[in-house]
């Protein structure tokens, strides 16, 4: 007959392994969430770049106040 650990030791061992597996699953979920957010971030940056290019073609090289929409020509800057 093979030797066995005690029921208490087996339960403790199983609980620890179960907790480790749970943490590994959670880490995987977080990494997937991180990848999804990074993809969204990249897409938003691309959208912003396209809009900036479109505005520059329409208004030229200007500064736009993003709160008011007011356009300030770069050449109007005071030193």
C-alpha positions as CSV (number, residue, x, y, z in Angstrom):
1,X,0.0,0.0,0.0
2,X,1.4,3.4,-1.0
3,X,2.0,6.1,1.6
4,X,-0.4,9.0,1.6
5,X,-0.3,12.5,3.1
6,X,-3.0,13.3,5.7
7,X,-6.4,14.5,4.6
8,X,-5.7,17.9,6.1
9,X,-2.4,18.2,4.1
10,X,-4.1,17.1,0.9
11,X,-6.9,19.6,1.4
12,X,-4.3,22.4,2.1
13,X,-2.3,21.3,-1.0
14,X,-5.4,21.3,-3.2
15,X,-6.6,24.7,-1.9
16,X,-3.2,26.3,-2.6
17,X,-3.1,24.8,-6.1
18,X,-6.6,26.0,-6.8
19,X,-5.8,29.5,-5.6
20,X,-2.7,29.6,-7.8
21,X,-4.7,28.5,-10.8
22,X,-7.3,31.2,-10.0
23,X,-4.6,33.9,-9.9
24,X,-3.1,32.6,-13.2
25,X,-6.6,32.8,-14.8
26,X,-7.1,36.3,-13.5
27,X,-3.6,37.4,-14.8
28,X,-4.6,36.1,-18.2
29,X,-7.9,38.0,-18.1
30,X,-6.0,41.2,-17.1
31,X,-3.5,40.7,-19.9
32,X,-6.3,40.3,-22.5
33,X,-7.9,43.4,-21.1
34,X,-4.6,45.2,-21.5
35,X,-4.2,44.1,-25.1
36,X,-7.8,45.2,-25.9
37,X,-7.1,48.6,-24.3
38,X,-3.9,49.0,-26.2
39,X,-5.7,48.2,-29.5
40,X,-8.4,50.8,-28.6
41,X,-5.7,53.4,-27.8
42,X,-3.9,52.8,-31.1
43,X,-7.2,53.1,-33.0
44,X,-8.1,56.3,-31.2
45,X,-4.6,57.8,-32.0
46,X,-5.0,56.9,-35.7
47,X,-8.5,58.5,-35.7
48,X,-7.0,61.7,-34.1
49,X,-4.2,61.8,-36.6
50,X,-6.6,61.5,-39.5
51,X,-8.8,64.3,-38.0
52,X,-5.7,66.5,-37.4
53,X,-4.6,66.0,-41.0
54,X,-8.1,66.9,-42.3
55,X,-8.2,70.0,-40.1
56,X,-4.7,71.1,-41.2
57,X,-5.8,70.7,-44.9
58,X,-8.8,72.9,-44.2
59,X,-7.4,75.5,-41.9
60,X,-3.6,75.3,-42.4
61,X,-1.0,75.0,-39.7
62,X,-2.9,76.5,-36.8
63,X,-3.4,75.9,-33.1
64,X,-6.9,75.0,-32.1
65,X,-8.2,75.5,-28.5
66,X,-9.9,72.1,-27.9
67,X,-12.2,73.6,-25.3
68,X,-13.6,76.4,-27.4
69,X,-12.7,75.5,-31.0
70,X,-11.0,78.9,-31.4
71,X,-8.3,78.9,-34.1
72,X,-5.0,80.7,-33.4
73,X,-2.5,81.1,-36.3
74,X,0.9,79.9,-35.3
75,X,2.4,83.0,-36.9
76,X,0.3,85.2,-34.5
77,X,2.3,83.9,-31.5
78,X,4.1,86.5,-29.4
79,X,7.7,85.8,-28.3
